[in-house]
């Protein structure tokens, strides 16, 4: 089994977020570290602090040296795909090739309404997402990119300098929609992340992904499958470790351990030691 951590950039400070990632960087059992892409906190006081995803991600890439870094996941509706491709290439350079490019269609109506960002109906949102992923891949891999979609258009477009990783940073697609999301994973992703209640919910989703891969001629072994396990501060750490073990037995490749809010850097070492027998 493989492991990662995830921190919530809500109701915290830059210094604390940075120090937790630096601590995780010291333990090889954690292959990657993640945060989210929201503008408002998702818990507690909505008016409280929430650090922006990509500016902090670039800074966290600079603050660390080994651990892979990613956003779980970037809402495609928040940034034009061409802009996001340039951000990803630059962050991959800053990290010396450690970026995981996490993307999703987006869903948060509250944030969109507050900021005047259009949140299209579900079908259009996924149509835009599909085009956005293709446009980003074109910009990250081609010297001059052209794309003529219904919503996204590139005309002799450049994205220079290119990312360190070739052909592009691994794409993580998050979500569990059986028709659109999992098919997009099968077409373009190197990593699929999903939040589910337990392994019994994950297994049939993996079977759907495998079926999409068969339809598209893709080897499902090329796709890392990850889930999130929440560490409840009011429960023994053993509970989260047991949950992680159960996902491993079900066939999950990577378990992302979601740290409690306000976890200090000192919380990383006990977690690493508790997970070590599963690695």
Residue pairs with C-beta under 8 A, 6 or more apart in sequence:
1 244
1 245
1 248
1 252
1 253
1 254
1 255
1 278
1 279
2 31
2 253
2 254
2 255
2 279
3 29
3 30
3 31
3 244
3 254
3 255
3 256
3 257
3 275
3 278
3 279
4 30
4 31
4 32
4 33
4 34
4 226
4 254
4 255
4 256
4 257
5 20
5 21
5 24
5 30
5 32
5 33
5 34
5 256
5 257
5 258
5 259
5 268
5 271
6 33
6 34
6 35
6 36
6 72
6 228
6 256
6 257
6 258
6 259
7 17
7 20
7 21
7 33
7 34
7 35
7 259
7 263
8 35
8 36
8 42
8 43
8 258
8 259
8 261
9 17
9 35
9 36
9 50
9 51
9 52
9 53
9 56
10 38
10 41
10 42
10 43
10 44
10 48
10 49
10 50
10 51
10 261
11 41
11 43
11 44
11 45
11 48
11 49
11 50
11 261
11 262
12 49
12 51
12 261
12 262
13 49
14 51
14 56
14 59
16 262
16 264
17 35
17 51
17 56
17 60
18 59
18 60
18 63
19 264
19 265
20 259
20 263
20 264
20 265
20 267
20 268
21 33
21 60
21 63
21 64
21 67
21 69
22 63
22 64
22 265
23 265
23 266
23 268
23 269
24 30
24 33
24 67
24 268
25 33
25 64
25 65
25 66
25 67
26 268
27 268
27 269
27 272
28 66
29 272
29 275
29 276
29 279
30 67
30 268
30 272
31 67
31 68
31 254
32 67
32 68
32 69
32 70
32 100
32 254
32 256
33 60
33 64
33 67
33 68
33 69
33 70
34 69
34 70
34 71
34 72
34 100
34 102
34 256
35 51
35 53
35 56
35 57
35 60
35 71
35 72
36 42
36 53
36 71
36 72
36 73
37 53
37 54
37 71
37 73
37 74
37 75
37 78
37 102
38 50
38 53
38 75
38 108
38 111
39 50
39 52
39 111
39 114
39 115
40 46
40 50
40 108
40 110
40 111
40 114
41 48
41 49
41 50
43 261
46 110
53 71
53 74
54 71
54 74
54 79
54 87
54 91
57 69
57 70
57 71
57 91
58 90
58 91
58 94
60 69
61 69
61 91
61 94
61 95
61 98
61 99
62 94
62 95
64 95
64 98
66 98
67 98
68 95
68 98
68 99
68 100
69 91
69 95
69 98
69 99
69 100
70 99
70 100
70 101
70 102
70 172
71 102
72 102
72 172
72 174
72 193
72 228
72 256
73 102
73 103
73 104
73 172
73 173
73 174
73 175
73 193
74 84
74 101
74 102
74 103
74 104
75 104
75 105
75 106
75 107
75 108
76 84
76 103
76 104
76 105
76 106
76 128
76 129
76 132
76 133
77 105
77 106
77 112
77 117
77 118
77 119
77 120
77 125
77 128
78 106
78 117
79 87
81 131
81 132
81 133
81 135
81 136
81 139
81 152
82 135
82 136
82 139
82 152
82 154
82 157
82 159
84 103
84 132
84 136
85 135
85 136
85 139
85 140
85 159
86 139
86 159
88 99
88 101
88 136
88 140
88 163
88 168
88 169
89 140
89 159
89 161
89 162
89 163
91 99
92 98
92 99
92 163
92 164
92 165
92 169
93 161
93 163
93 164
95 164
96 164
97 163
97 164
97 165
97 169
99 163
99 165
99 169
100 169
100 170
100 172
100 191
101 136
101 168
101 169
101 170
101 171
101 172
102 171
102 172
102 173
102 174
102 191
102 193
103 129
103 132
103 133
103 136
103 171
103 172
103 173
103 174
104 129
104 173
104 174
104 175
104 181
105 125
105 126
105 128
105 129
105 175
105 180
105 181
106 112
106 119
106 125
106 129
107 119
108 119
109 119
111 117
112 118
112 119
113 119
119 125
120 128
124 151
126 177
126 180
126 181
126 184
127 150
127 151
128 151
128 152
129 180
129 184
130 180
130 184
131 147
131 149
131 150
131 151
131 152
132 152
133 171
133 173
133 184
133 188
134 147
134 149
134 152
134 188
135 145
135 147
135 149
135 152
135 154
136 168
137 168
137 171
137 188
138 145
138 146
138 147
138 154
138 157
139 145
139 154
139 157
139 158
139 159
140 159
140 162
140 163
140 167
140 168
140 169
141 167
141 168
143 158
144 156
144 157
144 158
145 154
145 156
145 157
145 158
145 159
146 154
146 155
146 156
146 157
147 153
147 154
147 157
163 169
170 190
170 191
170 224
171 188
171 189
171 190
171 191
172 189
172 190
172 191
172 192
172 193
172 226
173 181
173 184
173 185
173 188
173 189
173 191
173 192
173 193
174 192
174 193
174 194
174 195
175 181
175 182
175 194
176 182
176 194
176 195
176 196
176 205
178 205
178 208
182 192
182 205
182 208
182 209
182 212
183 212
183 216
185 192
185 209
185 212
185 223
186 209
186 212
186 213
186 215
186 216
186 218
186 220
186 223
187 212
187 216
187 218
189 223
190 222
190 223
190 224
191 223
191 224
191 225
191 226
191 254
192 209
192 223
192 224
192 225
192 226
193 226
193 227
193 228
193 256
194 202
194 205
194 225
194 226
194 227
195 227
195 228
196 202
196 205
196 227
198 243
198 246
199 246
199 247
199 249
199 250
199 252
202 227
202 247
202 250
202 252
203 250
203 251
206 225
206 251
209 220
209 223
209 225
210 220
212 218
213 219
213 220
213 223
224 253
224 254
225 251
225 252
225 253
225 254
226 252
226 253
226 254
226 255
226 256
227 247
227 252
227 254
227 255
227 256
228 255
228 256
228 258
229 240
229 243
229 244
229 247
229 255
229 256
229 257
229 258
230 240
230 258
231 237
231 240
231 257
231 258
231 259
231 260
231 271
232 239
232 240
232 260
233 260
237 270
237 271
237 274
238 274
240 257
241 274
241 275
241 278
244 255
244 257
244 275
244 278
245 278
247 255
248 255
248 278
257 271
257 275
259 267
259 271
260 267
